[in-house]
Every structure is written in structure tokens, then in C-alpha cells.
Amino acid sequence: MANDDDKRHMKRIHEDIPDDIKTLLEENSKSKVALSESLHKLTEMLDYLRIIVKYQTFDLEATNRELAYYKNKCEQAGDSNDDRK
């Protein structure tokens, strides 16, 4: 924890910084915050995209299983009709 001398020293340093540099530092700080927020949003979007892709993959696999099942049923029905002739 900074003592009083350190606080006074930091205040003097801050006062000695030219205004244009202070302005640049403030803009840099705001840009850093905006970038951090954008990165957080991007991370959330990627996580959501991963979930969607996993769901779509699962759904596609289930659809393929159903298709194979119904093809098999149709083939069996066709074979039993051929046997009756």
C-alpha cells in the first residue's frame, strides 16, 4: 500500500505530464476498455457458435440415422412385396 510520500510523488508526476500527453493517455485507456469489451463479446459469440455447431452436428447425425432407418423399412417393404408376386 502506498504511503503519503508515494501519493504526493505520483500526484506531482501526474501534474508534470503535459495536457496533450494526458489526453492521449485517456484516449488510450478508453480504447483499451473498448477493445476489452469487444473481445469479451467476441468470446461469447464464439462460445454460442460452438454450441450451435454441436447442436447442428447432433441433429444431422440423428437425421442420417432416421434416413437409414426409413430406407431400410422401405427396402424391407419392397422385398416383402416382391415375395408375394
MARBAGU-597484 format. One record per residue: y, z, x of N, C-alpha, C, O, CB in turn; residue in three letters. Coordinates in nm, 2 decimals. Atoms other than C-alpha are relative to their C-alpha. Glycine has a CB too. Layout:
SITE   n.north     n.up   n.east   ca.north    ca.up   ca.east   c.north     c.up   c.east   o.north     o.up   o.east   cb.north    cb.up   cb.east   residuo
SITE         Y        Z        X          Y        Z         X         Y        Z        X         Y        Z        X          Y        Z         X       ALA
...
//
This chain:
SITE   n.north     n.up   n.east   ca.north    ca.up   ca.east   c.north     c.up   c.east   o.north     o.up   o.east   cb.north    cb.up   cb.east   residuo
SITE     -0.12     0.00     0.09       0.00     0.00      0.00      0.12     0.00     0.09      0.13     0.07     0.19       0.00     0.12     -0.10       MET
SITE     -0.12     0.02    -0.09       0.34    -0.10      0.14      0.09     0.13    -0.02      0.11     0.18    -0.13       0.08    -0.12     -0.04       ALA
SITE     -0.09    -0.11     0.01       0.57     0.18      0.23      0.15    -0.05    -0.02      0.17    -0.17    -0.03       0.00     0.09      0.13       ASN
SITE     -0.14     0.04     0.03       0.95     0.18      0.17      0.06    -0.09     0.10      0.14    -0.19     0.07       0.09     0.12     -0.02       ASP
SITE     -0.05     0.09    -0.11       1.03     0.02      0.51     -0.05    -0.14    -0.02      0.03    -0.24     0.00      -0.04     0.06      0.14       ASP
SITE      0.05     0.14     0.02       0.80    -0.27      0.44      0.06    -0.07    -0.12      0.09    -0.19    -0.12      -0.16     0.01     -0.02       ASP
SITE     -0.06     0.06     0.11       0.95    -0.32      0.10      0.14    -0.05     0.03      0.18    -0.15    -0.01       0.01     0.10     -0.12       LYS
SITE     -0.13     0.05    -0.04       1.30    -0.33      0.24      0.00    -0.12     0.09      0.08    -0.21     0.08       0.08     0.12      0.07       ARG
SITE      0.02     0.11    -0.09       1.19    -0.56      0.51     -0.03    -0.13    -0.07      0.03    -0.24    -0.05      -0.11     0.03      0.11       HIS
SITE      0.04     0.12     0.08       1.03    -0.80      0.26      0.12    -0.05    -0.08      0.14    -0.17    -0.10      -0.12     0.03     -0.09       MET
SITE     -0.12     0.04     0.07       1.35    -0.79      0.05      0.10    -0.07     0.08      0.16    -0.17     0.04       0.06     0.13     -0.07       LYS
SITE     -0.09     0.07    -0.09       1.56    -0.88      0.35     -0.05    -0.14     0.03      0.03    -0.23     0.03       0.02     0.08      0.13       ARG
SITE      0.06     0.14    -0.03       1.33    -1.17      0.43      0.02    -0.09    -0.11      0.06    -0.21    -0.10      -0.15     0.01      0.04       ILE
SITE     -0.02     0.08     0.12       1.35    -1.29      0.08      0.14    -0.04    -0.02      0.17    -0.16    -0.06      -0.05     0.08     -0.13       HIS
SITE     -0.15     0.03     0.01       1.73    -1.27      0.08      0.04    -0.10     0.10      0.13    -0.18     0.08       0.08     0.13      0.01       GLU
SITE     -0.04     0.09    -0.11       1.74    -1.47      0.41     -0.05    -0.14    -0.03      0.00    -0.23     0.04      -0.05     0.05      0.13       ASP
SITE      0.05     0.13     0.02       1.55    -1.76      0.27      0.10    -0.08    -0.08      0.16    -0.04    -0.18      -0.14     0.01     -0.09       ILE
SITE     -0.10     0.09     0.07       1.78    -2.05      0.17     -0.04    -0.03    -0.14     -0.16    -0.04    -0.17       0.03    -0.13      0.08       PRO
SITE      0.03     0.03     0.14       1.81    -2.13     -0.20     -0.09    -0.12    -0.02     -0.18    -0.12    -0.11       0.13    -0.02     -0.08       ASP
SITE      0.08     0.12     0.02       1.66    -2.48     -0.17     -0.15     0.03     0.04     -0.23    -0.03    -0.02       0.06    -0.11      0.09       ASP
SITE      0.14    -0.04    -0.03       1.35    -2.33      0.00     -0.06     0.09    -0.11     -0.17     0.07    -0.14       0.00     0.07      0.14       ILE
SITE      0.05    -0.08     0.11       1.33    -2.07     -0.27     -0.04    -0.08    -0.12     -0.14    -0.06    -0.19       0.11     0.11     -0.05       LYS
SITE      0.03     0.09     0.11       1.34    -2.34     -0.53     -0.13    -0.08     0.02     -0.21    -0.09    -0.07       0.12    -0.10     -0.02       THR
SITE      0.12     0.06    -0.04       1.07    -2.53     -0.35     -0.12     0.09    -0.01     -0.23     0.05    -0.06       0.00    -0.06      0.14       LEU
SITE      0.11    -0.10     0.01       0.85    -2.22     -0.33     -0.03     0.03    -0.15     -0.15     0.04    -0.18       0.04     0.13      0.07       LEU
SITE      0.02    -0.02     0.14       0.90    -2.16     -0.70     -0.07    -0.11    -0.07     -0.17    -0.10    -0.15       0.13     0.03     -0.08       GLU
SITE      0.06     0.12     0.06       0.81    -2.52     -0.79     -0.15     0.00     0.05     -0.24    -0.04    -0.03       0.07    -0.12      0.05       GLU
SITE      0.14     0.00    -0.05       0.50    -2.49     -0.56     -0.08     0.10    -0.07     -0.20     0.07    -0.10       0.01     0.03      0.15       ASN
SITE      0.07    -0.10     0.07       0.40    -2.17     -0.73     -0.04    -0.05    -0.14     -0.15    -0.03    -0.19       0.08     0.13     -0.01       SER
SITE      0.03     0.05     0.14       0.43    -2.33     -1.08     -0.10    -0.11     0.01     -0.19    -0.12    -0.08       0.13    -0.05     -0.06       LYS
SITE      0.09     0.11    -0.01       0.24    -2.64     -0.96     -0.14     0.06     0.03     -0.24     0.01    -0.03       0.03    -0.09      0.11       SER
SITE      0.13    -0.06    -0.03      -0.04    -2.42     -0.82     -0.06     0.06    -0.13     -0.18     0.05    -0.15       0.02     0.11      0.10       LYS
SITE      0.05    -0.06     0.13      -0.07    -2.23     -1.16     -0.05    -0.12    -0.09     -0.15    -0.10    -0.15       0.11     0.08     -0.07       VAL
SITE      0.03     0.11     0.09      -0.07    -2.56     -1.35     -0.13    -0.07     0.05     -0.22    -0.10    -0.03       0.11    -0.11      0.00       ALA
SITE      0.12     0.06    -0.06      -0.34    -2.70     -1.11     -0.12     0.09    -0.03     -0.23     0.04    -0.06       0.02    -0.02      0.15       LEU
SITE      0.11    -0.09     0.02      -0.55    -2.39     -1.15     -0.04    -0.01    -0.15     -0.16     0.00    -0.18       0.05     0.14      0.03       SER
SITE      0.03     0.01     0.14      -0.52    -2.42     -1.53     -0.08    -0.13    -0.03     -0.17    -0.13    -0.11       0.12     0.01     -0.09       GLU
SITE      0.07     0.13     0.02      -0.62    -2.78     -1.52     -0.14     0.00     0.05     -0.23    -0.05    -0.01       0.08    -0.12      0.07       SER
SITE      0.14    -0.02    -0.06      -0.92    -2.70     -1.30     -0.09     0.08    -0.09     -0.20     0.04    -0.11       0.01     0.06      0.14       LEU
SITE      0.08    -0.09     0.09      -1.03    -2.43     -1.54     -0.04    -0.09    -0.13     -0.16    -0.08    -0.17       0.08     0.12     -0.04       HIS
SITE      0.03     0.09     0.12      -1.01    -2.68     -1.84     -0.10    -0.10     0.04     -0.19    -0.13    -0.04       0.13    -0.06     -0.05       LYS
SITE      0.09     0.10    -0.05      -1.19    -2.94     -1.64     -0.14     0.06     0.01     -0.24     0.00    -0.03       0.04    -0.07      0.13       LEU
SITE      0.13    -0.06    -0.01      -1.47    -2.70     -1.56     -0.06     0.03    -0.14     -0.18     0.01    -0.15       0.02     0.14      0.08       THR
SITE      0.05    -0.02     0.14      -1.50    -2.60     -1.93     -0.05    -0.13    -0.06     -0.16    -0.13    -0.13       0.11     0.06     -0.08       GLU
SITE      0.04     0.13     0.06      -1.52    -2.97     -2.03     -0.13    -0.05     0.06     -0.21    -0.10    -0.01       0.11    -0.10      0.02       MET
SITE      0.13     0.04    -0.07      -1.79    -3.04     -1.77     -0.12     0.08    -0.05     -0.23     0.03    -0.07       0.02     0.01      0.15       LEU
SITE      0.10    -0.09     0.05      -1.99    -2.74     -1.89     -0.04    -0.05    -0.14     -0.16    -0.06    -0.18       0.04     0.14     -0.01       ASP
SITE      0.03     0.05     0.13      -1.96    -2.88     -2.25     -0.07    -0.13     0.01     -0.17    -0.15    -0.07       0.13    -0.01     -0.08       TYR
SITE      0.07     0.13    -0.01      -2.06    -3.23     -2.14     -0.14     0.02     0.04     -0.23    -0.05     0.00       0.08    -0.08      0.11       LEU
SITE      0.14    -0.02    -0.04      -2.37    -3.09     -1.97     -0.08     0.04    -0.12     -0.20     0.00    -0.13       0.00     0.12      0.11       ARG
SITE      0.07    -0.04     0.12      -2.47    -2.92     -2.29     -0.03    -0.12    -0.09     -0.14    -0.13    -0.14       0.08     0.11     -0.08       ILE
SITE      0.01     0.12     0.09      -2.41    -3.24     -2.49     -0.11    -0.09     0.06     -0.20    -0.14    -0.02       0.13    -0.08     -0.01       ILE
SITE      0.10     0.08    -0.06      -2.62    -3.44     -2.24     -0.14     0.06    -0.02     -0.24    -0.02    -0.04       0.03    -0.03      0.15       VAL
SITE      0.13    -0.06     0.01      -2.90    -3.19     -2.25     -0.05    -0.01    -0.15     -0.17    -0.04    -0.17       0.00     0.15      0.03       LYS
SITE      0.04     0.02     0.15      -2.90    -3.20     -2.64     -0.04    -0.14    -0.02     -0.14    -0.17    -0.09       0.12     0.04     -0.09       TYR
SITE      0.04     0.14     0.03      -2.90    -3.58     -2.64     -0.13    -0.04     0.06     -0.21    -0.11     0.01       0.12    -0.09      0.06       GLN
SITE      0.13     0.02    -0.07      -3.19    -3.59     -2.39     -0.11     0.06    -0.09     -0.21    -0.01    -0.11       0.00     0.06      0.14       THR
SITE      0.10    -0.06     0.09      -3.38    -3.35     -2.61     -0.02    -0.08    -0.12     -0.14    -0.10    -0.16       0.04     0.15     -0.03       PHE
SITE      0.00     0.08     0.12      -3.30    -3.55     -2.92     -0.07    -0.13     0.02     -0.16    -0.18    -0.06       0.14    -0.02     -0.06       ASP
SITE      0.07     0.13    -0.04      -3.41    -3.88     -2.75     -0.15     0.02     0.02     -0.23    -0.06    -0.03       0.07    -0.06      0.12       LEU
SITE      0.15    -0.02    -0.02      -3.74    -3.73     -2.64     -0.07     0.03    -0.13     -0.18    -0.02    -0.16      -0.02     0.13      0.09       GLU
SITE      0.05    -0.03     0.13      -3.80    -3.59     -2.99     -0.02    -0.13    -0.08     -0.12    -0.16    -0.15       0.08     0.10     -0.08       ALA
SITE      0.00     0.12     0.07      -3.72    -3.93     -3.14     -0.11    -0.09     0.05     -0.18    -0.16    -0.03       0.14    -0.08      0.01       THR
SITE      0.11     0.08    -0.06      -3.96    -4.11     -2.90     -0.13     0.06    -0.04     -0.23    -0.02    -0.06       0.01     0.00      0.16       ASN
SITE      0.12    -0.06     0.04      -4.23    -3.86     -2.99     -0.03    -0.04    -0.15     -0.14    -0.07    -0.18       0.00     0.15      0.01       ARG
SITE      0.01     0.04     0.14      -4.17    -3.93     -3.36     -0.04    -0.15    -0.01     -0.13    -0.18    -0.09       0.12     0.03     -0.08       GLU
SITE      0.02     0.15     0.00      -4.17    -4.31     -3.30     -0.15    -0.02     0.04     -0.22    -0.10    -0.03       0.09    -0.07      0.09       LEU
SITE      0.14     0.01    -0.05      -4.51    -4.28     -3.11     -0.09     0.04    -0.11     -0.19    -0.02    -0.14      -0.02     0.07      0.13       ALA
SITE      0.08    -0.05     0.10      -4.65    -4.07     -3.39     -0.01    -0.10    -0.12     -0.12    -0.13    -0.17       0.06     0.13     -0.06       TYR
SITE      0.00     0.10     0.12      -4.55    -4.32     -3.67     -0.06    -0.13     0.04     -0.12    -0.19    -0.05       0.15    -0.02     -0.05       TYR
SITE      0.07     0.13    -0.05      -4.66    -4.62     -3.46     -0.15     0.02    -0.01     -0.23    -0.07    -0.06       0.04    -0.04      0.14       LYS
SITE      0.14    -0.03     0.01      -5.00    -4.45     -3.43     -0.05     0.00    -0.14     -0.16    -0.05    -0.17      -0.03     0.13      0.07       ASN
SITE      0.04    -0.01     0.14      -5.01    -4.38     -3.80     -0.01    -0.14    -0.06     -0.10    -0.17    -0.14       0.10     0.08     -0.08       LYS
SITE      0.00     0.13     0.05      -4.92    -4.74     -3.88     -0.12    -0.08     0.05     -0.18    -0.16    -0.02       0.13    -0.08      0.03       CYS
SITE      0.12     0.07    -0.06      -5.19    -4.87     -3.64     -0.13     0.05    -0.07     -0.22    -0.03    -0.09       0.00     0.02      0.15       GLU
SITE      0.12    -0.05     0.07      -5.45    -4.64     -3.80     -0.01    -0.06    -0.14     -0.12    -0.09    -0.18       0.01     0.15      0.00       GLN
SITE      0.01     0.06     0.13      -5.35    -4.76     -4.14     -0.03    -0.14     0.00     -0.11    -0.19    -0.09       0.14     0.02     -0.07       ALA
SITE      0.04     0.14    -0.01      -5.37    -5.12     -4.03     -0.15    -0.02     0.03     -0.21    -0.11    -0.02       0.09    -0.07      0.11       GLY
SITE      0.14     0.01    -0.04      -5.71    -5.06     -3.87     -0.09     0.03    -0.12     -0.19    -0.03    -0.14      -0.03     0.10      0.11       ASP
SITE      0.08    -0.03     0.12      -5.84    -4.90     -4.19      0.00    -0.11    -0.10     -0.09    -0.13    -0.18       0.04     0.14     -0.06       SER
SITE     -0.01     0.11     0.09      -5.72    -5.19     -4.40     -0.08    -0.12     0.05     -0.14    -0.19    -0.03       0.15    -0.05     -0.01       ASN
SITE      0.08     0.10    -0.06      -5.89    -5.43     -4.16     -0.15     0.02    -0.02     -0.23    -0.07    -0.05       0.03    -0.02      0.15       ASP
SITE      0.14    -0.04     0.02      -6.22    -5.24     -4.20     -0.04    -0.03    -0.14     -0.16    -0.06    -0.17      -0.02     0.15      0.03       ASP
SITE      0.03     0.01     0.14      -6.20    -5.27     -4.58     -0.03    -0.15    -0.04     -0.09    -0.18    -0.14       0.11     0.05     -0.09       ARG
SITE      0.02     0.14     0.03      -6.19    -5.65     -4.57     -0.13    -0.05     0.02     -0.16    -0.17     0.00       0.10    -0.08      0.07       LYS
//
